[in-house]
Amino acid sequence: MLVAEAMTRDIETISPDASLQQAAQKMEELDVGILPVCKGDRLQGVITDRDIIVRGVAAGASPTEVLVQDCMSTDPAWCYEDDQITAALDEMEAGRIRRLMVLDRHERLVGVLALGDIAVKAEADPETGAALAEISRPAAPDRDGRRLRSQT
């Protein structure tokens, strides 16, 4: 199965020059915790609700004055829409991430592939199930209580 067959299309994006407040409002309206950051149809990064809190608010930034580009992650994980689901799952497992931005071969953002998309749309098979289980394994604090690690 190809990524294009399972991904979510027609996704909402935000501009890098939008304010953190605008990003948070858009997330609230859409009931999402992540937005792709784009100039036109070109992926520049992603901003998450956690980015807004940790890189913005916790650092004392004004949500109305600080821009998305100041707090976004600039190296989002991505795949191509014509990649196999198994390759996308490998990428998700390697990075222990739950979403991949999806690009076409012209490097334009065309969708997002989430674990939920795969679980709902992909045919269940042992390899897919094992990969989903590994990626979804909960994290636990290290002995020092600060860093997270996978539970085994």
Secondary structure, 3 states (H helix, E strand, C coil): CEHHHCCECCCCCECCCCEHHHHHHHHHHHCCCEEEEEECCEEEEEEEHHHHHHHHHHHCCCCCCCEHHHHCECCCCEEECCCEHHHHHHHHHHHCCCEEEEECCCCCEEEEEEHHHHHHHCCCCHHHHHHHHHHHCCEEECCCCCCEEECC
